[in-house]
Amino acid sequence: MIASHALTQYVPLAAQELDNNKVTPGLIGFVIFAAIALSLWALMKNMGKQFKKIDFEEAPDPAAGAARKPSRGLRAHREAQAARAAQASQDNPAS
């Protein structure tokens, strides 16, 4: 009875302090947000470690492998074209 009487005295004080136009999440909201942010950071850090462990090299397609040579870069490609053109002009001097 005494505890309920003491609580009823504080209810009007709490109602007077509450501003309906200003409601904030308070300490509990901050703690929950911080816990979510911390767990997200930990998950991202773990995901980075897992991705570093992956050693993936795609197997070449057997059908395309016979018809296509591996890429050697643009400069090497241009040099190969120039060499083929020079060889073709030497093989066919009439052109």
C-alpha positions in Angstrom: 0.0 0.0 0.0 2.8 2.4 0.9 4.7 1.6 -2.4 1.6 2.2 -4.6 0.9 5.5 -2.7 4.5 6.6 -3.3 4.3 5.8 -7.0 1.0 7.7 -7.4 2.8 10.8 -6.1 5.4 10.6 -9.0 2.9 10.1 -11.8 1.9 13.8 -12.1 5.6 14.8 -12.0 6.4 12.4 -14.9 3.4 13.7 -16.9 4.6 17.3 -16.5 8.1 16.6 -17.6 7.1 14.8 -20.8 6.9 17.1 -23.8 4.8 15.6 -26.6 6.7 17.6 -29.3 10.1 16.3 -28.2 10.5 12.5 -28.0 14.0 11.0 -28.2 15.1 7.4 -28.2 17.2 7.9 -25.1 19.9 5.7 -23.7 18.3 2.4 -24.7 17.9 3.5 -28.3 21.6 4.5 -28.4 22.7 1.2 -26.9 20.6 -0.8 -29.4 22.0 1.3 -32.3 25.5 0.9 -31.1 25.1 -2.9 -30.7 23.8 -3.1 -34.3 26.6 -1.0 -35.6 29.2 -3.0 -33.7 27.8 -6.3 -35.0 27.7 -5.0 -38.6 31.4 -4.0 -38.3 32.3 -7.4 -37.0 30.4 -9.1 -39.8 32.1 -7.0 -42.4 35.5 -7.7 -41.0 34.9 -11.4 -40.9 33.6 -11.3 -44.5 36.8 -9.6 -45.6 38.8 -12.4 -44.0 36.7 -15.1 -45.7 37.1 -13.4 -49.1 40.9 -13.3 -48.7 40.8 -17.1 -48.2 39.2 -17.7 -51.6 41.6 -18.8 -54.3 39.3 -19.1 -57.3 40.6 -19.6 -60.8 38.0 -20.3 -63.5 38.7 -23.3 -65.7 38.9 -22.4 -69.4 36.1 -23.4 -71.6 37.4 -26.4 -73.7 35.4 -25.4 -76.8 36.7 -21.8 -76.8 40.2 -22.7 -75.6 41.2 -24.4 -78.9 39.9 -21.5 -81.0 41.1 -18.6 -78.9 44.6 -17.8 -77.6 45.0 -16.2 -74.2 45.0 -12.4 -74.1 48.5 -10.9 -74.1 47.7 -7.3 -73.8 47.1 -4.5 -76.4 50.7 -3.8 -77.2 51.5 -7.5 -77.8 48.3 -7.8 -80.0 49.4 -4.8 -82.1 52.9 -6.1 -82.5 51.5 -9.5 -83.6 49.3 -7.8 -86.1 52.2 -5.8 -87.5 54.3 -8.9 -87.7 51.5 -10.8 -89.6 51.2 -7.8 -92.0 54.9 -7.7 -92.6 55.0 -11.5 -93.2 52.0 -11.2 -95.6 53.7 -8.4 -97.6 56.9 -10.5 -97.8 55.0 -13.6 -99.0 53.1 -11.6 -101.6 55.4 -8.8 -103.0 53.0 -8.1 -105.9 50.4 -6.4 -103.7 
